[in-house]
Amino acid sequence: MKKFKYSEITPEKIYNNRRKFLKNLGYGIGGIAFANSALANTDLSKPTSYKDITTYNNYYEFGTGKGDPYKKSQDFKTRPWTIRIEGEVEEPIDLSIDEIINSFPSEERVQRLRCVEGWSMIIPWMGFSLSELLKKVKIKPEAKYVKFISVYDPENMVGQRRAVLNWPYVEGLRLDEAMHPLTTVVTGLYGKPLPNQNGAPLRIFIPWKYGFKSGKAIVKIELVKKMPMTAWMWASPREYGFYSNVNPNVNHPRWSQATERVINGDIFSPRVETLMFNGYGDEVAHLYSGMDLKKNF
């Protein structure tokens, strides 16, 4: 895939044009293979609008309402910002967000987001594979998992003043999941720097997993030996497992995961069938060969 600087990225208006979008989408990493998907006959030929992506969010650090992140994050400061990478590595490092952006040019990655609540979006992220960043620290053989820790700043993140979750927000991946090229370090969307409400200045995105697996405003990445306890596992282990792969055959204890509502500005839009691994099965199903995905949910 071609790499871009922010100034070179395709402008927002191109994503509102059906033919140009389909031409740019392609069928590689970060794209969606509509041709062999149950989504082929649905109206998903363009990404969710910038407005919907940036005003309809789950980001409990700023509140539990969908509009809270947009309303309450605008004054959140994301500069200066440092990300620490440590743990089972030969060379722990501290990198500023500007060092990361300058060292790893962003590329366009149009990826599907499926929320555990039963709604979805198509988002034109800008970013790069997490594996590129992790290779800088020379991972030790003892490392089996990657732990992501978000910022803890209750003075400026009003949602952290309530014990909705065990702050700071923690997520994790198995090492092979983290090193998969689809696992993305997100630095922007729609050709613009990442907005505060979407996890600025840096978030992780794993398109075949439910959205809550993708930690926002990351300040530390740890390579660890044992599976980390994540924020939602701590809050409700019966409902939220470590893997949290999109799986229409495994319902949430309180609702079905068989279908989803596509966010497109129409609250009455019909629901569509949810795809296994959110449509990325050809790329990632081998990671779970031999596993019971109902047990390892």
N, C-alpha and C positions, 0 to 999 in steps of 0.2 A: 504494500500500500504506500502511496505517496505520502510523505510527511510535510507538514505545513507549520508555518509560524502563524500567530493569530491574524496578522495583517493579510495573509494569503488565503485564509480559510474561505470556503464558499459562503457567500452572503446569505443571510436568513431567507431572503425572498425566494431563493431557488427551491427551498424545501416546501414552498406553497404551490409549486407548479408540478402537477402529476407526472408529466413526461420527463422533465428534467430530473426529478427525484428518482424515478425508476432507472433512468440511465446511469445516474451516479451511484445508485445503491449497490449494484453488482451482486455477486454470490459468494464473496470471500468472507474472511473473518470480519465481524462487525456488521455484516449484511444479513438479510433475511431471505431465505430461499422460498419465495412465495409459490413457486411452481409446484413443489411437492408438499405443500402445507395445507392444512385445513383452513388456513386463513386466506387462501388464494381467491375465494369468491366473496370475501368481505371487503368493505371499503377501508382498506388499510394501506392505500397507496401513497400516503404521505405521513410524515411524523406528526405527533401531537404538537399543537401550537406552542410557541414560546410562552405565551400567556398562561396556558394551562399547566405546562411543566413547572413554571416558576410561582404559581399561586395555589396549586393543589398538591400539598406535600404532607408527608409524615416526617416530622423532625421534632421529637418530643423535648429536646433541649430548649425549644422555644414555645412549647405548648402542645396540647393534644388535639387541637382543632386543625382542620386542613388548611385554613387560612392563617393560622398563627405564625408559621415560619416566615411567610412574606411580611406580615405586619410587624413582627417583633425582632427581626434579625437585621434590619437595614443599617443600624449603627454598630453592628458587630465588627470589630477590627481584625483583619486577617493579615496584616503586615505590622511588624515583623512576625515571621512564623517559621518555626524549626521542627523538622521531623527527625526523630531519633530511631535508628535501626540497630538492634542489639540482640543479645541472647546467645543462641548456639551458632555463633558466627566467628570467623577469624578476624574480621576487621570491622568492629562497630563504628558507625559514622553518625554525624549530625549534618543534616543538609537543610538549608533554607529553602523555602518554597520557590524562590527565584532561581536558586541553583538547580533545582529539579526541573523547572520549566525550561531553563536554558540548556540543560544537559540532555534532556529527552524531548525532542521536538514532538509536538502533538500531531495526531492524525485524526481524520474524521472516522468515527465509529458509530454507525447507526445501529442501535441495539434496543431490544425489547425489554421493558421493565414489567414484571408481573408482581403486584402487591399481594401479600397473603390475605388481604381483605377481599380479594376478588375483583380488582380492577387492574387495568394495564395501560401502558403508554408505549409509544415508539419515540426514542430520544436520540437526536443527533449529537452524541457526546464528542468532545475532543479529549484525547488522552493517548496512553501508550500501555503496553503490556507490563503488568507488575513484575514479571520475571526479569525485565531489563533492569529494574531498580534493585531487586534482590541479588542479582549477580554481582553487584558492587561490593557485597560484604563477605563473600566466600563462605557459603553455608557449610556448617559442619555436618558430618554424617548423622550425628545424634538428633538433629532437628527433624521433627515429624509434622509439626503444625506451625501455622503462622497466626499470631495474635495481633489484632488491631485495636489500638486504644485511642479514643477520641478525646478532644479537649474537655477539661473540667473547668468551667468558668461561670459559677452561679451568679456572680455579680452582673454579668452581661447576658447570660443565657437563663432567662427567667424560669424556664421549665425545670431547670436543675434545682430550683429551690423547693421542689416537691419530690417526695420519694416515689415517683411513678415507676422508676427503674433504679437499679443499683448503679449510681454514677461513679466514675465516668462510663460512657457507653463502651462496651467491649464486644468485639466479634472475632471470628476465627475461621480458618480454612485448614484443611489438610494440605500438606506441602505440595502434593502433585496438583491439587486444585488451584493453589496460589500461582504455580508456575505455568498453568495452562495459558496459552496466548490470548484467549478471550477474556481472561481476568484483567480488568482495566484500572489503571490509575487515571482518574478523571480530573482534568484541570479546567474544562470549559464545556459549553454547549452552544449550539446554534452559532458558531463562529465568534463567540464572546467568552471572556473569562467567566469561570463558574460563579453564579450568584450565591450570596450568603445562604439563602433559603434552600439551596440545593447541595450544600456541604462544603462551601469554599473554606480554605483555598484548595483543598485536595480531599477527594473521597475515593473509595474503592467501589467498583461495580462488577458484579458477577451475574451475567445475564441469564444463566440457567437456574438461578436460585431466587427465592422470594426477596423482595426489595430490602427487607430489614437486615439482610446479611451484609449489605453494603454500607459499611461505616462511613460517617461523614466527619469532616474537620479533624482528620487524623493527625495526632502528634507523636505517636510511637508505634513502631512495628517490631514485634519480638518473635524470634524464631525459638520455638520451645519443643520439649520432648513429649509433653502430655497434652491431650485435648483440653483447650481452655474452656472455662465456664463463661458463656456469653451472657449478655444482658438479658435477652429474652428467655434463655434457658433458666436463668436465675429467677426471673419473674414468674414463669409458668412452664416448667419442663414437660408437662403433659401435652401442652399445645405447641411448643416450639422446640424442635430438636436441633441438634448441632448441624446436620446437613441441610435441611430446609430446601431441598431441591423442589422445583415446581413439578408437582405430580398430581394430575387430575384424578388419579385412582386412590389417593389418600386424602380423605377429608380432614379439614380442621374439626376439632371436637364440636364446634358450634355452627359450622356451615359447610356446604359442599365446595369442593375446589374444581368441579367438573367444567364450570364456565366462568367467564369474566366479562366485565363491562369495559369496553375500550373508551378511554377518556378522549373525547373529540369535540368538546364544547356543547354536546347534546346530552342532557341528563336522561333522555328517554331512548338513547341508542340501544339497540338490541344486544343481548349477551351473545358471545361466541364461545365455541369450545376451547378449553385450555389444552395446550399441547404439552406432551411430556417433555421435561427439561426446557419448557418455554419455547420449544421449536429448535433447540440446539442439540438435539439428541445425536445427530450424526457426528458432531464434534466432541461430545463429552460423555456419552453413555459408557464408553469403555472404562472410564474412571471408576465405575461402580459395578463392574463385572463380578458376578457371584454374590453380590450383597443383597440382602433382603431390604428393599427400600420402604417397606411398611414398618419394619423394625427400626431401621436407620433413617428415620424421617427428618 
